């Protein structure tokens, strides 16, 4: 059975703090002799922080059970304090002696800086001692080892984690709720993706299977007032967050019945969760492609409302970002109008006070733009005023991606009345960053400029033209090509004849890969810039247009008709006949000679 490692890096984190041994000078063997001479030899413990009662075998090596106990004890330590590592280092060194009994020396340690490579080697040595013997550990000990590795943020070798997961799968029915949750969370932390069969067994252990098969556990039933059956294991709010986040992190989608049961059982805990946890829940369900029900969304809106009224900028932006990605059955109205009113009023206040930083502001505007596109939620006038003022305040600090995302968000919200000074600040910053923009960023910004109806300037048009000429248009996707040309037309840019030939050559091949909207955009944009393509380009364009005629809307067909006529491209009677058959009721603007 294979268990996929999501990241092949040897370590999960880059932290490099580790403990230092203190005590008598000299190697560990000398320390041991000094301790033995004083008659103070005891089972090891770590500086009084946790007592490790462990034994050894006849070779002086830690036993498999000892490893589990040591690992389990370490899981009690904060991840930032690597108190465990030097203790293991000393025990491994002591175990190499040939004149020692099975007991291990008393160890005291204190934190210090420690290189990551040495730490990884140390933990790997410990893991090697357990390979081939993991079946000697019971289910609780296996979970302890897995949880400890996650706490240490050390990713084990693939062959080792496969052995552990296969062994744990045979014992998973012995685990309690806490241990199942810990196992799933540890796998996510270690970036290990178990087999779906393993996930199903774990979820069945976590949730009562007789309830899962009952229709009364559906979210709809909960919304109708049906009580959750008493034989369902009680999961805390933290358990729900841990499980659903772990599944999303591992990109593992269990059968629908598991997610439905988790959804219905979590409704009662939403009011206990802070805003960040609610955002994690929403984001995780969205990642798993699960559509949340109306009762769950109603509970979410009620739970989030008091938090939103006092939320910090970052938490507010992250919550709105999660809501914008929601997969729901029906409209977003299930969340309740009060929730969105709280979002508008709180974010407007934060913007007026200039307390929302650029990173959170970028996320907020971009997410609200998506909400408008998907659900038609438009901002109130007072919010638009605060947004324009705050944009002007932050504009000089914007990076390329932030400028692109903010302009896109504003365009999606159909903001077309930006104050003059805000428009000037955006245009000035765009000129400063123009040479750093990627083709994709340039395309999205130019499209946003068009939708925002921002007035073009001669300086901006010239800078835009120079950037377009520097791009390799043939290597770009058809959507990027279309948006770049749309931007050129909007900025009233007329490229020189030499570059017109480059554009025609790039779009000749690009239209073959384009959808109906992009082909229409290319034809209209070239016509607006007074292009006069040759016969080969015209023939190719007519062929690509004919292939996509059924997908065109009436507006697009009108645009295509205008574009072809403006560029002097006259379709044949056969082409017009095909158009009339395939576009009945959509077109009445074509004529042929």
Phi, psi and omega in degrees: 000134183258142176236115188284131172270118186288334179225122185280001179298148183290333180229153183273328184237163179259009181296147185226029176266137180207161187277170180233140179282135175237155181140201181300145178292159178109168181293167182305324181297320178294321178298318180298315181298320181294323179290317181296322181296330181275356180074019185255021182291125181221172171296146187292148169217164188250091171050033178075357184282327179200129180276130180250102176273108185221162178237192179213175176258187187292345178267001180082011181264149176300139178282169179300318179296321178299319179299317179297319180293318178298313180297318180297320179296322180296328183300344179280349184272146173300138183303332182285344181252102185274061184288344189279329198293313181292331176299315177297318181302313180295317180298321178294320179294316179298327184291345181279346182291145181265348184249022184251152174275185187287341181290154178245151189288158174291135185234134172233135185223163177217149185295149170202173177291140184214134184291145186294322182298316178297322178297316181296321179296321181297312180294323179297322177299319179296319181293323180300329181291340182261349184297133181085355182236008183295336180291350177278349180269145176277178187299318181297320179292324177297316178296323179299316179296314180298317181292322179294320178298321177294320178296322178281351182053045177247120181274117183285165176300152184298319182296327181287315181293329176296318180296317181295315183293321178295320178293318181294327181298326179285345183245004192294335178290348177273353185277148173269180185302313182300320182289325176294315179299316180298319180297314180296316180295320180294319177300319179295317179297321181277001179058043177252131179252104179292164174298150180300325179299323178295317179297318181296317179297317180296317181291323177295326176290327182284322184241140183294123186292331179291329178283323181301325182276356182268135180294344182287351180271356180294156180298326180297320180294321177298320179295335180273003177093013178281127181290145175291130183304146186287343182272007174281131178302141180280120177252132179284171176301318180295323178299315180299315180298314183297316184292310185291326177291322178296316179299318180293319180297322180277357183052042181246116182259108179285170176307151187304326185296329178291314181294323178297320180291318177300318180298311183294322181286335184278345182305318184291346183255354185299323181292345179274347189268139172290171185300320180298319179293321176298320178296321179296317179300312181299312182299320182293314178298322178295318178300323180280358178073024184264131179270116182284148186275167180299314178301321180295317180294323177297317177294323178298313180301317179293322181288325184282333189306308181296329178289320183296327183292342181230016189290151173282158183305314183296314180297321178296314181297318181293323179293314179297322177299318179293317180298323181296338181261006183302138168258115186228159174264102182102202185272169180281000181297341180300334180290340180092140181297331183296326182294312180291326176298322178293322178297312181296312185292318182292315181293324177296319178297315180297323179290320179295327179276356182057037180257354178265117185286169188299319181299312180291324178297319178299313179298317183297309183295316179299317182291319178295329174296318177295322179298322179293317181296317186274329187231001177068026181274109185262145180284149177285161183303319182294329177290318180300321179294316179294322180295316180297317180295318181289326176300314178299322181294323185264351194303318185293344181259357186292137171272173186301312184292327179291317177299316180297315183291322180292316178297319177298316179298316178297319180296319179294330177278001177059044175279117183235011183231050178290140177300156184302316183290328176293316178299318179296318180296318179295317180295319179297316181292324178297319178297323180291327185260356189307318185287348180263351186286140172281163176305320180296317178295319179298320180295315182291323179292317180296322178293320179295318178303320180294314183291328179281352180057040178283136183291130179284151175242158180298320181296317180293319180298318180292317178296320179296316180298318181295321179293318180297320180295334181279343181280150172271092187298328182294337180270002182263157177291157182299327179291321178292317176305311183299316181291322177297316179293324176298320178296318178300316180293321180294321179279006178057046180264130176245105182291155176296162184304320181301316181283334174301321179295322177297316181296317180296321179294321180291316182286338177302313178278329184294326181294336179293334182256001186270156173273180185299318182297317182291321177298315179299317181298319180297312181300313182293317182295316179297322178294320179296333178265012176063038175288146174233084185289160179281178185296323182296317180294318181298316180297318179296318180298317179297322178296313181292324177295319181298322180296335186249006185306317181298338183272349183284142170276172179297322179296316180295320178296320177296319178296318178298316180300314180296317182296315180297317180295319181295323180276001178078022179264117183249114180294157176283166178298323178299318180295318179296321180296317178297321179298316183294323179290317185276350185229042181300129178083354182258336193225134173216025188244357180269145169214154182230162178252000000 
